[in-house]
Amino acid sequence: MISNEKDLLENEIINLLSSKNSRPYIFRTRLERVLERLLNYSEKNNLTLLRNKSLEVKSKLSYISDQSNQTSDGSLKSFVFLESDIKQLPNYLER
């Protein structure tokens, strides 16, 4: 079951990475949900690094306005700001 949960979390992160052109509220809500699931997973499986990284992203998200503007190519500025952190999250599922 744990590997299925891990696969599900990886898929959710991949889906997040494909939502750079979504509306700010939708992106933020999806990211918050994924972060909560990652925090729960990290606690159940004693993954301190995943927990710390998830909390770091959550902290950064708290400083971003929901009224995030889009860049000239239509990407959310909040997505661009958090993209590298989101890309790192699957690496912490392994540890």
Contacts in CASP RR format, 6 or more apart in sequence:
PFRMAT RR
TARGET T0000
AUTHOR 0000-0000-0000
METHOD contacts of the structure
MODEL  1
MISNEKDLLENEIINLLSSKNSRPYIFRTRLERVLERLLNYSEKNNLTLL
RNKSLEVKSKLSYISDQSNQTSDGSLKSFVFLESDIKQLPNYLER
2 45 0 8 1.000
5 41 0 8 1.000
6 41 0 8 1.000
6 93 0 8 1.000
9 34 0 8 1.000
9 37 0 8 1.000
9 38 0 8 1.000
9 41 0 8 1.000
9 90 0 8 1.000
9 93 0 8 1.000
10 90 0 8 1.000
10 93 0 8 1.000
12 33 0 8 1.000
12 34 0 8 1.000
12 37 0 8 1.000
13 34 0 8 1.000
13 86 0 8 1.000
13 89 0 8 1.000
13 90 0 8 1.000
15 30 0 8 1.000
16 27 0 8 1.000
16 30 0 8 1.000
16 31 0 8 1.000
16 34 0 8 1.000
16 86 0 8 1.000
17 83 0 8 1.000
17 86 0 8 1.000
17 87 0 8 1.000
19 26 0 8 1.000
19 27 0 8 1.000
19 30 0 8 1.000
19 79 0 8 1.000
20 27 0 8 1.000
20 74 0 8 1.000
20 75 0 8 1.000
20 76 0 8 1.000
20 79 0 8 1.000
20 80 0 8 1.000
20 83 0 8 1.000
21 70 0 8 1.000
21 74 0 8 1.000
21 75 0 8 1.000
21 76 0 8 1.000
22 30 0 8 1.000
22 76 0 8 1.000
24 65 0 8 1.000
24 66 0 8 1.000
24 67 0 8 1.000
24 68 0 8 1.000
24 76 0 8 1.000
24 78 0 8 1.000
25 66 0 8 1.000
27 76 0 8 1.000
27 78 0 8 1.000
27 79 0 8 1.000
28 61 0 8 1.000
28 64 0 8 1.000
28 66 0 8 1.000
28 78 0 8 1.000
31 57 0 8 1.000
31 61 0 8 1.000
31 82 0 8 1.000
31 86 0 8 1.000
32 58 0 8 1.000
32 61 0 8 1.000
35 54 0 8 1.000
35 57 0 8 1.000
35 58 0 8 1.000
35 61 0 8 1.000
38 50 0 8 1.000
38 51 0 8 1.000
38 54 0 8 1.000
38 89 0 8 1.000
39 51 0 8 1.000
39 54 0 8 1.000
39 55 0 8 1.000
39 58 0 8 1.000
41 47 0 8 1.000
41 50 0 8 1.000
41 93 0 8 1.000
42 48 0 8 1.000
42 50 0 8 1.000
42 51 0 8 1.000
42 54 0 8 1.000
42 92 0 8 1.000
43 51 0 8 1.000
47 92 0 8 1.000
47 93 0 8 1.000
47 95 0 8 1.000
49 92 0 8 1.000
49 95 0 8 1.000
50 89 0 8 1.000
50 92 0 8 1.000
50 93 0 8 1.000
50 95 0 8 1.000
53 85 0 8 1.000
53 88 0 8 1.000
53 89 0 8 1.000
53 92 0 8 1.000
54 89 0 8 1.000
54 92 0 8 1.000
56 85 0 8 1.000
57 82 0 8 1.000
57 85 0 8 1.000
57 86 0 8 1.000
57 89 0 8 1.000
60 81 0 8 1.000
60 82 0 8 1.000
60 85 0 8 1.000
61 78 0 8 1.000
61 82 0 8 1.000
64 78 0 8 1.000
64 81 0 8 1.000
64 82 0 8 1.000
65 78 0 8 1.000
68 76 0 8 1.000
68 77 0 8 1.000
68 78 0 8 1.000
69 77 0 8 1.000
70 76 0 8 1.000
70 77 0 8 1.000
71 77 0 8 1.000
71 80 0 8 1.000
END
